[in-house]
Amino acid sequence: MGQTNKIDWVEGFFLVGLCLLFDLIDVIAIGIDLIPVIGMPIGESIKFVNNLLISLTIIFWLTIRGARSYWFLGGSIVEAIPLLNSFPTRTITIIITIYATNKQIATT
């Protein structure tokens, strides 16, 4: 069961690209937040649904692959904190998760 849990470059590229796309959607939602009166509820709703969708999807994917999702889960929690969610923590933590998963498998 050693090498089956390794995340290859195609999956890694897809996961990082997906995280970058959803981080871009977060940036657009932050721009919507700046619209007076109606912007804040709409922008925050977009960010909430965005964070929920991507976090559950990638954690499910990592669980199916047998990878540990501790780093990504931490990044998802940081993304739920206002103001901190403007940074690409989700993308950074998925890169760390992929690296840690592949490094762990290479050493066992």
Secondary structure, 3 states (H helix, E strand, C coil): CCHHHCCCHHHHHHHHHHHHHHHHHHHHHHHHHCCCCCHHHHHHHHHHHHHHHHHHHHHHHHHHHCCCCHHHHHHHHHHCCCCHHHCCHHHHHHHHHHHHHHHHHHHC
